[in-house]
Amino acid sequence: LFRSPKLKILPNVIACSAVISACENGNQWPETLNLLGTIPRMKIKSDRIAYGAAMIACGKSSLWNAAVGLVSDMHKLSIKANAASYNAGASACEKGVEW
C-alpha cells in the first residue's frame, strides 16, 4: 500500500494505524498482523492504537492467543498499554473461550 508511486503519503504510525483499523473493521485479521509486523521495517515506532486494532481483529476471529501475544509484544517494545489495550486482549480471550 505505502509503496505505490502514485501515493504522495509518507507512511507514519497514524497512517499505518488507520490501515490496520480499516482491516480490523473488514475482518481481515491476517492483514492487520502483517501490517503490524511491517511497521518496524519501515522505521516507524508503533503505538497502542495500532496494537489495539490488531487485538480487536484477533478477537473477532477468536484468535485469543495472538491477541495475548500482542499484549506481550507491547510490553517488550515499551509501548504503554492502557485500559482499552487490556480490554481488547481480554475480549479476545472471552470470544476464544479462554477466560
C-alpha positions as CSV (number, residue, x, y, z in Angstrom):
1,L,0.0,0.0,0.0
2,F,2.6,2.5,1.0
3,R,4.9,1.6,-1.9
4,S,2.6,2.9,-4.5
5,P,4.4,5.6,-6.6
6,K,1.0,7.3,-7.1
7,L,0.6,8.0,-3.4
8,K,2.2,11.0,-2.0
9,I,1.8,9.9,1.5
10,L,4.8,9.0,3.6
11,P,4.0,6.2,6.0
12,N,3.8,7.1,9.7
13,V,2.2,5.5,12.7
14,I,-1.0,7.3,12.1
15,A,-1.4,6.2,8.5
16,C,-0.5,2.6,9.5
17,S,-2.9,2.6,12.4
18,A,-5.7,3.8,10.1
19,V,-5.0,1.0,7.6
20,I,-4.9,-1.5,10.5
21,S,-8.2,-0.2,11.8
22,A,-9.7,-0.4,8.3
23,C,-8.6,-4.1,8.0
24,E,-9.9,-4.8,11.5
25,N,-13.3,-3.3,10.5
26,G,-13.3,-5.5,7.5
27,N,-12.5,-8.6,9.5
28,Q,-9.1,-9.0,7.8
29,W,-7.0,-10.2,10.7
30,P,-4.2,-11.6,8.6
31,E,-3.6,-8.2,7.1
32,T,-3.7,-6.5,10.4
33,L,-1.0,-8.7,11.8
34,N,1.0,-8.4,8.5
35,L,1.0,-4.7,8.6
36,L,1.7,-4.5,12.3
37,G,4.8,-6.7,11.5
38,T,5.9,-4.4,8.7
39,I,5.8,-1.2,10.8
40,P,9.2,-1.6,12.4
41,R,10.8,-2.4,9.0
42,M,9.5,1.0,7.8
43,K,11.5,2.5,10.7
44,I,8.2,3.6,12.4
45,K,7.6,3.2,16.1
46,S,4.2,1.5,16.6
47,D,1.7,2.6,19.2
48,R,-1.0,1.2,21.3
49,I,-3.7,2.3,18.8
50,A,-2.2,0.0,16.1
51,Y,-1.8,-2.8,18.6
52,G,-5.3,-2.3,19.9
53,A,-6.8,-2.5,16.4
54,A,-4.9,-5.7,15.7
55,M,-6.0,-7.2,19.0
56,I,-9.6,-6.4,18.2
57,A,-9.2,-8.1,14.8
58,C,-7.8,-11.1,16.5
59,G,-10.7,-11.2,18.9
60,K,-13.2,-11.0,16.2
61,S,-11.6,-14.2,14.8
62,S,-11.3,-15.9,18.2
63,L,-7.5,-15.7,18.0
64,W,-7.1,-15.1,21.7
65,N,-3.5,-16.4,21.7
66,A,-2.4,-13.9,19.1
67,A,-4.1,-11.1,21.0
68,V,-2.4,-12.1,24.2
69,G,0.9,-12.3,22.3
70,L,0.4,-8.7,21.1
71,V,0.0,-7.5,24.7
72,S,3.2,-9.2,25.5
73,D,4.9,-7.6,22.4
74,M,3.7,-4.2,23.6
75,H,5.5,-4.7,26.9
76,K,8.7,-5.9,25.1
77,L,8.6,-2.8,22.9
78,S,7.9,-0.5,25.8
79,I,4.6,0.5,24.3
80,K,2.4,1.6,27.2
81,A,-0.8,-0.3,27.3
82,N,-4.0,1.4,28.6
83,A,-7.4,0.1,29.6
84,A,-8.5,-0.2,26.0
85,S,-5.5,-2.3,25.2
86,Y,-6.1,-4.7,28.0
87,N,-9.8,-4.7,27.3
88,A,-9.1,-5.7,23.7
89,G,-6.9,-8.6,24.9
90,A,-9.5,-9.7,27.5
91,S,-12.3,-9.5,24.9
92,A,-10.3,-11.7,22.5
93,C,-9.9,-14.3,25.3
94,E,-13.6,-14.2,26.1
95,K,-14.5,-14.7,22.4
96,G,-12.0,-17.5,22.2
97,V,-13.4,-19.1,25.3
98,E,-10.1,-18.8,27.1
99,W,-11.3,-16.7,30.0
